[in-house]
Amino acid sequence: MAFEIKLTLTCPRCGSRLTLREYGKYVQLYCSECGLSVAIRKRVILMRHVNYDEEVLDWSSALDFLYSLLKGKATASY
Ligand SMILES: [Zn+2]
């Protein structure tokens, strides 16, 4: 089962709205217009962005991380 939703975040390459997709062991941020995409394992999000003392997920920092990876890809491909 996959989860997919449009975001208000825009593509660093073409400016279209990005889609957040969750499938299997991955969370993917991608642009349906230009095909720019980045995927990371959910385990990485659990390791980097969950505060286990308080049992909270810092989703905005997880999304920032994904977006920074995507921006890196957008500039690297030029
Ligand atoms: Zn794009």
PDB file of the backbone (N, CA, C, O) and the ligand in Angstrom, with CONECT records:
HET     ZN  A 101       1
ATOM      1  N   MET A   1       0.837  -1.188   0.000  1.00  0.00           N
ATOM      2  CA  MET A   1       0.000   0.000   0.000  1.00  0.00           C
ATOM      3  C   MET A   1       0.878   1.247   0.000  1.00  0.00           C
ATOM      4  O   MET A   1       1.802   1.358   0.806  1.00  0.00           O
ATOM      5  N   ALA A   2       0.598   2.165  -0.883  1.00  0.00           N
ATOM      6  CA  ALA A   2       1.394   3.389  -0.960  1.00  0.00           C
ATOM      7  C   ALA A   2       0.539   4.594  -0.614  1.00  0.00           C
ATOM      8  O   ALA A   2      -0.668   4.628  -0.857  1.00  0.00           O
ATOM      9  N   PHE A   3       1.201   5.564  -0.047  1.00  0.00           N
ATOM     10  CA  PHE A   3       0.560   6.812   0.340  1.00  0.00           C
ATOM     11  C   PHE A   3       1.168   7.916  -0.493  1.00  0.00           C
ATOM     12  O   PHE A   3       2.388   7.979  -0.644  1.00  0.00           O
ATOM     13  N   GLU A   4       0.341   8.784  -1.034  1.00  0.00           N
ATOM     14  CA  GLU A   4       0.840   9.822  -1.921  1.00  0.00           C
ATOM     15  C   GLU A   4       0.046  11.108  -1.728  1.00  0.00           C
ATOM     16  O   GLU A   4      -1.184  11.082  -1.707  1.00  0.00           O
ATOM     17  N   ILE A   5       0.753  12.245  -1.586  1.00  0.00           N
ATOM     18  CA  ILE A   5       0.047  13.500  -1.366  1.00  0.00           C
ATOM     19  C   ILE A   5       0.839  14.688  -1.927  1.00  0.00           C
ATOM     20  O   ILE A   5       2.066  14.730  -1.835  1.00  0.00           O
ATOM     21  N   LYS A   6       0.132  15.626  -2.495  1.00  0.00           N
ATOM     22  CA  LYS A   6       0.770  16.846  -3.006  1.00  0.00           C
ATOM     23  C   LYS A   6       1.114  17.759  -1.836  1.00  0.00           C
ATOM     24  O   LYS A   6       0.402  17.820  -0.834  1.00  0.00           O
ATOM     25  N   LEU A   7       2.238  18.470  -1.999  1.00  0.00           N
ATOM     26  CA  LEU A   7       2.668  19.396  -0.960  1.00  0.00           C
ATOM     27  C   LEU A   7       2.613  20.831  -1.463  1.00  0.00           C
ATOM     28  O   LEU A   7       2.513  21.072  -2.666  1.00  0.00           O
ATOM     29  N   THR A   8       2.680  21.783  -0.538  1.00  0.00           N
ATOM     30  CA  THR A   8       2.781  23.178  -0.943  1.00  0.00           C
ATOM     31  C   THR A   8       4.226  23.521  -1.308  1.00  0.00           C
ATOM     32  O   THR A   8       4.487  24.553  -1.927  1.00  0.00           O
ATOM     33  N   LEU A   9       5.160  22.653  -0.923  1.00  0.00           N
ATOM     34  CA  LEU A   9       6.564  22.832  -1.309  1.00  0.00           C
ATOM     35  C   LEU A   9       6.686  22.722  -2.822  1.00  0.00           C
ATOM     36  O   LEU A   9       6.024  21.902  -3.457  1.00  0.00           O
ATOM     37  N   THR A  10       7.548  23.567  -3.388  1.00  0.00           N
ATOM     38  CA  THR A  10       7.701  23.524  -4.836  1.00  0.00           C
ATOM     39  C   THR A  10       9.056  22.972  -5.256  1.00  0.00           C
ATOM     40  O   THR A  10      10.032  23.019  -4.508  1.00  0.00           O
ATOM     41  N   CYS A  11       9.084  22.458  -6.448  1.00  0.00           N
ATOM     42  CA  CYS A  11      10.274  21.849  -7.018  1.00  0.00           C
ATOM     43  C   CYS A  11      11.390  22.886  -7.200  1.00  0.00           C
ATOM     44  O   CYS A  11      11.167  23.941  -7.794  1.00  0.00           O
ATOM     45  N   PRO A  12      12.606  22.580  -6.681  1.00  0.00           N
ATOM     46  CA  PRO A  12      13.716  23.524  -6.832  1.00  0.00           C
ATOM     47  C   PRO A  12      14.183  23.663  -8.284  1.00  0.00           C
ATOM     48  O   PRO A  12      14.906  24.603  -8.613  1.00  0.00           O
ATOM     49  N   ARG A  13      13.781  22.754  -9.133  1.00  0.00           N
ATOM     50  CA  ARG A  13      14.207  22.837 -10.535  1.00  0.00           C
ATOM     51  C   ARG A  13      13.168  23.530 -11.410  1.00  0.00           C
ATOM     52  O   ARG A  13      13.519  24.429 -12.174  1.00  0.00           O
ATOM     53  N   CYS A  14      11.886  23.133 -11.317  1.00  0.00           N
ATOM     54  CA  CYS A  14      10.891  23.678 -12.249  1.00  0.00           C
ATOM     55  C   CYS A  14       9.763  24.467 -11.575  1.00  0.00           C
ATOM     56  O   CYS A  14       8.960  25.099 -12.262  1.00  0.00           O
ATOM     57  N   GLY A  15       9.694  24.438 -10.240  1.00  0.00           N
ATOM     58  CA  GLY A  15       8.701  25.245  -9.542  1.00  0.00           C
ATOM     59  C   GLY A  15       7.321  24.626  -9.386  1.00  0.00           C
ATOM     60  O   GLY A  15       6.421  25.255  -8.829  1.00  0.00           O
ATOM     61  N   SER A  16       7.140  23.397  -9.873  1.00  0.00           N
ATOM     62  CA  SER A  16       5.846  22.730  -9.707  1.00  0.00           C
ATOM     63  C   SER A  16       5.721  22.195  -8.279  1.00  0.00           C
ATOM     64  O   SER A  16       6.709  22.064  -7.556  1.00  0.00           O
ATOM     65  N   ARG A  17       4.496  21.894  -7.899  1.00  0.00           N
ATOM     66  CA  ARG A  17       4.288  21.346  -6.562  1.00  0.00           C
ATOM     67  C   ARG A  17       4.860  19.939  -6.464  1.00  0.00           C
ATOM     68  O   ARG A  17       4.734  19.128  -7.381  1.00  0.00           O
ATOM     69  N   LEU A  18       5.485  19.677  -5.338  1.00  0.00           N
ATOM     70  CA  LEU A  18       6.092  18.365  -5.123  1.00  0.00           C
ATOM     71  C   LEU A  18       5.082  17.388  -4.545  1.00  0.00           C
ATOM     72  O   LEU A  18       4.083  17.789  -3.948  1.00  0.00           O
ATOM     73  N   THR A  19       5.354  16.105  -4.728  1.00  0.00           N
ATOM     74  CA  THR A  19       4.518  15.054  -4.178  1.00  0.00           C
ATOM     75  C   THR A  19       5.331  14.261  -3.169  1.00  0.00           C
ATOM     76  O   THR A  19       6.493  13.928  -3.404  1.00  0.00           O
ATOM     77  N   LEU A  20       4.705  13.969  -2.058  1.00  0.00           N
ATOM     78  CA  LEU A  20       5.328  13.110  -1.061  1.00  0.00           C
ATOM     79  C   LEU A  20       4.709  11.732  -1.199  1.00  0.00           C
ATOM     80  O   LEU A  20       3.487  11.582  -1.223  1.00  0.00           O
ATOM     81  N   ARG A  21       5.564  10.733  -1.289  1.00  0.00           N
ATOM     82  CA  ARG A  21       5.079   9.382  -1.519  1.00  0.00           C
ATOM     83  C   ARG A  21       5.746   8.442  -0.532  1.00  0.00           C
ATOM     84  O   ARG A  21       6.938   8.558  -0.247  1.00  0.00           O
ATOM     85  N   GLU A  22       4.972   7.530  -0.027  1.00  0.00           N
ATOM     86  CA  GLU A  22       5.491   6.562   0.914  1.00  0.00           C
ATOM     87  C   GLU A  22       5.229   5.179   0.334  1.00  0.00           C
ATOM     88  O   GLU A  22       4.095   4.846  -0.009  1.00  0.00           O
ATOM     89  N   TYR A  23       6.262   4.395   0.228  1.00  0.00           N
ATOM     90  CA  TYR A  23       6.054   3.040  -0.303  1.00  0.00           C
ATOM     91  C   TYR A  23       7.088   2.095   0.275  1.00  0.00           C
ATOM     92  O   TYR A  23       8.261   2.448   0.397  1.00  0.00           O
ATOM     93  N   GLY A  24       6.663   0.913   0.627  1.00  0.00           N
ATOM     94  CA  GLY A  24       7.579  -0.078   1.185  1.00  0.00           C
ATOM     95  C   GLY A  24       8.398   0.507   2.313  1.00  0.00           C
ATOM     96  O   GLY A  24       7.854   1.009   3.297  1.00  0.00           O
ATOM     97  N   LYS A  25       9.715   0.441   2.165  1.00  0.00           N
ATOM     98  CA  LYS A  25      10.591   0.927   3.222  1.00  0.00           C
ATOM     99  C   LYS A  25      11.036   2.355   2.993  1.00  0.00           C
ATOM    100  O   LYS A  25      11.901   2.859   3.709  1.00  0.00           O
ATOM    101  N   TYR A  26      10.449   3.022   1.991  1.00  0.00           N
ATOM    102  CA  TYR A  26      10.936   4.339   1.606  1.00  0.00           C
ATOM    103  C   TYR A  26       9.926   5.464   1.716  1.00  0.00           C
ATOM    104  O   TYR A  26       8.713   5.261   1.655  1.00  0.00           O
ATOM    105  N   VAL A  27      10.478   6.670   1.881  1.00  0.00           N
ATOM    106  CA  VAL A  27       9.686   7.884   1.738  1.00  0.00           C
ATOM    107  C   VAL A  27      10.339   8.650   0.600  1.00  0.00           C
ATOM    108  O   VAL A  27      11.551   8.864   0.599  1.00  0.00           O
ATOM    109  N   GLN A  28       9.535   9.057  -0.360  1.00  0.00           N
ATOM    110  CA  GLN A  28      10.062   9.709  -1.545  1.00  0.00           C
ATOM    111  C   GLN A  28       9.431  11.088  -1.723  1.00  0.00           C
ATOM    112  O   GLN A  28       8.235  11.277  -1.504  1.00  0.00           O
ATOM    113  N   LEU A  29      10.267  12.044  -2.124  1.00  0.00           N
ATOM    114  CA  LEU A  29       9.798  13.379  -2.468  1.00  0.00           C
ATOM    115  C   LEU A  29      10.079  13.523  -3.949  1.00  0.00           C
ATOM    116  O   LEU A  29      11.226  13.381  -4.374  1.00  0.00           O
ATOM    117  N   TYR A  30       9.048  13.806  -4.753  1.00  0.00           N
ATOM    118  CA  TYR A  30       9.320  13.910  -6.171  1.00  0.00           C
ATOM    119  C   TYR A  30       8.449  14.935  -6.883  1.00  0.00           C
ATOM    120  O   TYR A  30       7.416  15.379  -6.380  1.00  0.00           O
ATOM    121  N   CYS A  31       8.915  15.290  -8.080  1.00  0.00           N
ATOM    122  CA  CYS A  31       8.203  16.244  -8.917  1.00  0.00           C
ATOM    123  C   CYS A  31       7.627  15.486 -10.100  1.00  0.00           C
ATOM    124  O   CYS A  31       8.362  14.864 -10.868  1.00  0.00           O
ATOM    125  N   SER A  32       6.304  15.542 -10.244  1.00  0.00           N
ATOM    126  CA  SER A  32       5.675  14.798 -11.334  1.00  0.00           C
ATOM    127  C   SER A  32       5.874  15.508 -12.675  1.00  0.00           C
ATOM    128  O   SER A  32       5.638  14.913 -13.727  1.00  0.00           O
ATOM    129  N   GLU A  33       6.307  16.779 -12.649  1.00  0.00           N
ATOM    130  CA  GLU A  33       6.535  17.523 -13.893  1.00  0.00           C
ATOM    131  C   GLU A  33       7.889  17.208 -14.519  1.00  0.00           C
ATOM    132  O   GLU A  33       7.960  16.797 -15.677  1.00  0.00           O
ATOM    133  N   CYS A  34       8.970  17.400 -13.750  1.00  0.00           N
ATOM    134  CA  CYS A  34      10.298  17.225 -14.332  1.00  0.00           C
ATOM    135  C   CYS A  34      10.977  15.926 -13.918  1.00  0.00           C
ATOM    136  O   CYS A  34      12.043  15.590 -14.433  1.00  0.00           O
ATOM    137  N   GLY A  35      10.362  15.189 -12.984  1.00  0.00           N
ATOM    138  CA  GLY A  35      10.913  13.886 -12.628  1.00  0.00           C
ATOM    139  C   GLY A  35      12.001  13.903 -11.571  1.00  0.00           C
ATOM    140  O   GLY A  35      12.550  12.857 -11.227  1.00  0.00           O
ATOM    141  N   LEU A  36      12.317  15.081 -11.053  1.00  0.00           N
ATOM    142  CA  LEU A  36      13.304  15.170  -9.985  1.00  0.00           C
ATOM    143  C   LEU A  36      12.774  14.417  -8.763  1.00  0.00           C
ATOM    144  O   LEU A  36      11.624  14.608  -8.367  1.00  0.00           O
ATOM    145  N   SER A  37      13.596  13.574  -8.175  1.00  0.00           N
ATOM    146  CA  SER A  37      13.103  12.840  -7.013  1.00  0.00           C
ATOM    147  C   SER A  37      14.226  12.402  -6.099  1.00  0.00           C
ATOM    148  O   SER A  37      15.378  12.255  -6.508  1.00  0.00           O
ATOM    149  N   VAL A  38      13.852  12.198  -4.850  1.00  0.00           N
ATOM    150  CA  VAL A  38      14.805  11.668  -3.883  1.00  0.00           C
ATOM    151  C   VAL A  38      14.030  10.743  -2.951  1.00  0.00           C
ATOM    152  O   VAL A  38      12.886  11.028  -2.596  1.00  0.00           O
ATOM    153  N   ALA A  39      14.652   9.641  -2.556  1.00  0.00           N
ATOM    154  CA  ALA A  39      13.989   8.699  -1.664  1.00  0.00           C
ATOM    155  C   ALA A  39      14.948   8.304  -0.549  1.00  0.00           C
ATOM    156  O   ALA A  39      16.135   8.075  -0.782  1.00  0.00           O
ATOM    157  N   ILE A  40      14.421   8.228   0.642  1.00  0.00           N
ATOM    158  CA  ILE A  40      15.241   7.726   1.743  1.00  0.00           C
ATOM    159  C   ILE A  40      14.473   6.643   2.490  1.00  0.00           C
ATOM    160  O   ILE A  40      13.244   6.586   2.460  1.00  0.00           O
ATOM    161  N   ARG A  41      15.237   5.789   3.158  1.00  0.00           N
ATOM    162  CA  ARG A  41      14.595   4.741   3.943  1.00  0.00           C
ATOM    163  C   ARG A  41      13.895   5.343   5.158  1.00  0.00           C
ATOM    164  O   ARG A  41      14.396   6.279   5.781  1.00  0.00           O
ATOM    165  N   LYS A  42      12.742   4.794   5.479  1.00  0.00           N
ATOM    166  CA  LYS A  42      12.015   5.258   6.667  1.00  0.00           C
ATOM    167  C   LYS A  42      12.876   5.118   7.921  1.00  0.00           C
ATOM    168  O   LYS A  42      12.780   5.911   8.857  1.00  0.00           O
ATOM    169  N   ARG A  43      13.709   4.097   7.910  1.00  0.00           N
ATOM    170  CA  ARG A  43      14.587   3.856   9.049  1.00  0.00           C
ATOM    171  C   ARG A  43      15.493   5.068   9.320  1.00  0.00           C
ATOM    172  O   ARG A  43      15.810   5.379  10.469  1.00  0.00           O
ATOM    173  N   VAL A  44      15.899   5.739   8.241  1.00  0.00           N
ATOM    174  CA  VAL A  44      16.742   6.927   8.378  1.00  0.00           C
ATOM    175  C   VAL A  44      15.966   8.033   9.093  1.00  0.00           C
ATOM    176  O   VAL A  44      16.507   8.730   9.952  1.00  0.00           O
ATOM    177  N   ILE A  45      14.698   8.183   8.726  1.00  0.00           N
ATOM    178  CA  ILE A  45      13.860   9.191   9.390  1.00  0.00           C
ATOM    179  C   ILE A  45      13.683   8.840  10.862  1.00  0.00           C
ATOM    180  O   ILE A  45      13.733   9.709  11.733  1.00  0.00           O
ATOM    181  N   LEU A  46      13.476   7.557  11.125  1.00  0.00           N
ATOM    182  CA  LEU A  46      13.300   7.134  12.517  1.00  0.00           C
ATOM    183  C   LEU A  46      14.566   7.381  13.338  1.00  0.00           C
ATOM    184  O   LEU A  46      14.496   7.733  14.516  1.00  0.00           O
ATOM    185  N   MET A  47      15.728   7.192  12.699  1.00  0.00           N
ATOM    186  CA  MET A  47      16.987   7.397  13.417  1.00  0.00           C
ATOM    187  C   MET A  47      17.291   8.866  13.636  1.00  0.00           C
ATOM    188  O   MET A  47      17.764   9.262  14.702  1.00  0.00           O
ATOM    189  N   ARG A  48      17.012   9.683  12.603  1.00  0.00           N
ATOM    190  CA  ARG A  48      17.442  11.084  12.660  1.00  0.00           C
ATOM    191  C   ARG A  48      16.416  12.031  13.269  1.00  0.00           C
ATOM    192  O   ARG A  48      16.781  13.059  13.839  1.00  0.00           O
ATOM    193  N   HIS A  49      15.143  11.692  13.152  1.00  0.00           N
ATOM    194  CA  HIS A  49      14.127  12.697  13.454  1.00  0.00           C
ATOM    195  C   HIS A  49      13.111  12.304  14.520  1.00  0.00           C
ATOM    196  O   HIS A  49      12.106  12.990  14.707  1.00  0.00           O
ATOM    197  N   VAL A  50      13.369  11.209  15.214  1.00  0.00           N
ATOM    198  CA  VAL A  50      12.477  10.862  16.316  1.00  0.00           C
ATOM    199  C   VAL A  50      13.207  11.094  17.635  1.00  0.00           C
ATOM    200  O   VAL A  50      14.333  10.639  17.833  1.00  0.00           O
ATOM    201  N   ASN A  51      12.543  11.803  18.518  1.00  0.00           N
ATOM    202  CA  ASN A  51      13.061  11.992  19.860  1.00  0.00           C
ATOM    203  C   ASN A  51      12.459  10.867  20.716  1.00  0.00           C
ATOM    204  O   ASN A  51      11.279  10.891  21.063  1.00  0.00           O
ATOM    205  N   TYR A  52      13.304   9.889  21.042  1.00  0.00           N
ATOM    206  CA  TYR A  52      12.778   8.713  21.730  1.00  0.00           C
ATOM    207  C   TYR A  52      12.491   8.937  23.208  1.00  0.00           C
ATOM    208  O   TYR A  52      11.787   8.147  23.835  1.00  0.00           O
ATOM    209  N   ASP A  53      13.044  10.028  23.770  1.00  0.00           N
ATOM    210  CA  ASP A  53      12.712  10.347  25.163  1.00  0.00           C
ATOM    211  C   ASP A  53      11.268  10.798  25.257  1.00  0.00           C
ATOM    212  O   ASP A  53      10.533  10.430  26.173  1.00  0.00           O
ATOM    213  N   GLU A  54      10.879  11.618  24.266  1.00  0.00           N
ATOM    214  CA  GLU A  54       9.516  12.145  24.300  1.00  0.00           C
ATOM    215  C   GLU A  54       8.578  11.403  23.355  1.00  0.00           C
ATOM    216  O   GLU A  54       7.377  11.673  23.308  1.00  0.00           O
ATOM    217  N   GLU A  55       9.150  10.458  22.598  1.00  0.00           N
ATOM    218  CA  GLU A  55       8.368   9.696  21.625  1.00  0.00           C
ATOM    219  C   GLU A  55       7.623  10.590  20.644  1.00  0.00           C
ATOM    220  O   GLU A  55       6.426  10.419  20.414  1.00  0.00           O
ATOM    221  N   VAL A  56       8.343  11.535  20.077  1.00  0.00           N
ATOM    222  CA  VAL A  56       7.752  12.397  19.060  1.00  0.00           C
ATOM    223  C   VAL A  56       8.588  12.392  17.783  1.00  0.00           C
ATOM    224  O   VAL A  56       9.817  12.318  17.808  1.00  0.00           O
ATOM    225  N   LEU A  57       7.873  12.475  16.680  1.00  0.00           N
ATOM    226  CA  LEU A  57       8.527  12.581  15.380  1.00  0.00           C
ATOM    227  C   LEU A  57       8.570  14.053  14.985  1.00  0.00           C
ATOM    228  O   LEU A  57       7.543  14.731  14.960  1.00  0.00           O
ATOM    229  N   ASP A  58       9.767  14.536  14.677  1.00  0.00           N
ATOM    230  CA  ASP A  58       9.907  15.907  14.215  1.00  0.00           C
ATOM    231  C   ASP A  58       9.782  15.887  12.689  1.00  0.00           C
ATOM    232  O   ASP A  58      10.775  15.871  11.961  1.00  0.00           O
ATOM    233  N   TRP A  59       8.528  15.887  12.233  1.00  0.00           N
ATOM    234  CA  TRP A  59       8.294  15.703  10.804  1.00  0.00           C
ATOM    235  C   TRP A  59       8.813  16.876   9.967  1.00  0.00           C
ATOM    236  O   TRP A  59       9.279  16.682   8.844  1.00  0.00           O
ATOM    237  N   SER A  60       8.731  18.097  10.520  1.00  0.00           N
ATOM    238  CA  SER A  60       9.194  19.226   9.718  1.00  0.00           C
ATOM    239  C   SER A  60      10.701  19.147   9.481  1.00  0.00           C
ATOM    240  O   SER A  60      11.175  19.538   8.414  1.00  0.00           O
ATOM    241  N   SER A  61      11.461  18.652  10.455  1.00  0.00           N
ATOM    242  CA  SER A  61      12.901  18.513  10.211  1.00  0.00           C
ATOM    243  C   SER A  61      13.166  17.368   9.232  1.00  0.00           C
ATOM    244  O   SER A  61      14.119  17.428   8.454  1.00  0.00           O
ATOM    245  N   ALA A  62      12.335  16.332   9.266  1.00  0.00           N
ATOM    246  CA  ALA A  62      12.478  15.231   8.307  1.00  0.00           C
ATOM    247  C   ALA A  62      12.208  15.727   6.881  1.00  0.00           C
ATOM    248  O   ALA A  62      12.906  15.360   5.936  1.00  0.00           O
ATOM    249  N   LEU A  63      11.185  16.563   6.754  1.00  0.00           N
ATOM    250  CA  LEU A  63      10.844  17.089   5.440  1.00  0.00           C
ATOM    251  C   LEU A  63      11.915  18.080   4.959  1.00  0.00           C
ATOM    252  O   LEU A  63      12.254  18.106   3.775  1.00  0.00           O
ATOM    253  N   ASP A  64      12.438  18.884   5.870  1.00  0.00           N
ATOM    254  CA  ASP A  64      13.549  19.782   5.532  1.00  0.00           C
ATOM    255  C   ASP A  64      14.730  18.987   5.003  1.00  0.00           C
ATOM    256  O   ASP A  64      15.369  19.378   4.026  1.00  0.00           O
ATOM    257  N   PHE A  65      15.013  17.871   5.656  1.00  0.00           N
ATOM    258  CA  PHE A  65      16.123  17.025   5.242  1.00  0.00           C
ATOM    259  C   PHE A  65      15.894  16.479   3.826  1.00  0.00           C
ATOM    260  O   PHE A  65      16.790  16.534   2.983  1.00  0.00           O
ATOM    261  N   LEU A  66      14.707  15.960   3.576  1.00  0.00           N
ATOM    262  CA  LEU A  66      14.372  15.450   2.242  1.00  0.00           C
ATOM    263  C   LEU A  66      14.487  16.550   1.189  1.00  0.00           C
ATOM    264  O   LEU A  66      15.005  16.334   0.094  1.00  0.00           O
ATOM    265  N   TYR A  67      13.995  17.728   1.546  1.00  0.00           N
ATOM    266  CA  TYR A  67      14.017  18.839   0.599  1.00  0.00           C
ATOM    267  C   TYR A  67      15.448  19.295   0.311  1.00  0.00           C
ATOM    268  O   TYR A  67      15.767  19.670  -0.817  1.00  0.00           O
ATOM    269  N   SER A  68      16.307  19.263   1.329  1.00  0.00           N
ATOM    270  CA  SER A  68      17.699  19.656   1.109  1.00  0.00           C
ATOM    271  C   SER A  68      18.398  18.653   0.187  1.00  0.00           C
ATOM    272  O   SER A  68      19.237  19.033  -0.630  1.00  0.00           O
ATOM    273  N   LEU A  69      18.050  17.385   0.322  1.00  0.00           N
ATOM    274  CA  LEU A  69      18.607  16.373  -0.584  1.00  0.00           C
ATOM    275  C   LEU A  69      18.147  16.635  -2.019  1.00  0.00           C
ATOM    276  O   LEU A  69      18.922  16.520  -2.969  1.00  0.00           O
ATOM    277  N   LEU A  70      16.875  16.988  -2.150  1.00  0.00           N
ATOM    278  CA  LEU A  70      16.312  17.243  -3.477  1.00  0.00           C
ATOM    279  C   LEU A  70      16.971  18.472  -4.119  1.00  0.00           C
ATOM    280  O   LEU A  70      17.277  18.472  -5.311  1.00  0.00           O
ATOM    281  N   LYS A  71      17.183  19.509  -3.314  1.00  0.00           N
ATOM    282  CA  LYS A  71      17.851  20.710  -3.814  1.00  0.00           C
ATOM    283  C   LYS A  71      19.267  20.383  -4.267  1.00  0.00           C
ATOM    284  O   LYS A  71      19.736  20.883  -5.289  1.00  0.00           O
ATOM    285  N   GLY A  72      19.938  19.541  -3.494  1.00  0.00           N
ATOM    286  CA  GLY A  72      21.294  19.126  -3.864  1.00  0.00           C
ATOM    287  C   GLY A  72      21.295  18.430  -5.213  1.00  0.00           C
ATOM    288  O   GLY A  72      22.175  18.655  -6.044  1.00  0.00           O
ATOM    289  N   LYS A  73      20.296  17.582  -5.419  1.00  0.00           N
ATOM    290  CA  LYS A  73      20.175  16.869  -6.695  1.00  0.00           C
ATOM    291  C   LYS A  73      19.875  17.814  -7.850  1.00  0.00           C
ATOM    292  O   LYS A  73      20.396  17.647  -8.952  1.00  0.00           O
ATOM    293  N   ALA A  74      19.031  18.807  -7.589  1.00  0.00           N
ATOM    294  CA  ALA A  74      18.639  19.755  -8.639  1.00  0.00           C
ATOM    295  C   ALA A  74      19.846  20.539  -9.128  1.00  0.00           C
ATOM    296  O   ALA A  74      19.984  20.779 -10.327  1.00  0.00           O
ATOM    297  N   THR A  75      20.725  20.942  -8.209  1.00  0.00           N
ATOM    298  CA  THR A  75      21.878  21.728  -8.622  1.00  0.00           C
ATOM    299  C   THR A  75      22.965  20.837  -9.202  1.00  0.00           C
ATOM    300  O   THR A  75      23.694  21.249 -10.104  1.00  0.00           O
ATOM    301  N   ALA A  76      23.077  19.620  -8.689  1.00  0.00           N
ATOM    302  CA  ALA A  76      24.130  18.713  -9.179  1.00  0.00           C
ATOM    303  C   ALA A  76      23.916  18.290 -10.620  1.00  0.00           C
ATOM    304  O   ALA A  76      24.872  17.981 -11.331  1.00  0.00           O
ATOM    305  N   SER A  77      22.643  18.276 -11.056  1.00  0.00           N
ATOM    306  CA  SER A  77      22.364  17.764 -12.402  1.00  0.00           C
ATOM    307  C   SER A  77      22.538  18.812 -13.490  1.00  0.00           C
ATOM    308  O   SER A  77      22.395  18.510 -14.675  1.00  0.00           O
ATOM    309  N   TYR A  78      22.849  20.052 -13.092  1.00  0.00           N
ATOM    310  CA  TYR A  78      23.086  21.077 -14.100  1.00  0.00           C
ATOM    311  C   TYR A  78      24.554  21.087 -14.524  1.00  0.00           C
ATOM    312  O   TYR A  78      24.946  21.889 -15.372  1.00  0.00           O
TER     313      TYR A  78
HETATM  314 ZN    ZN A 101      10.213  19.775 -11.129  1.00  0.00          ZN2+
END
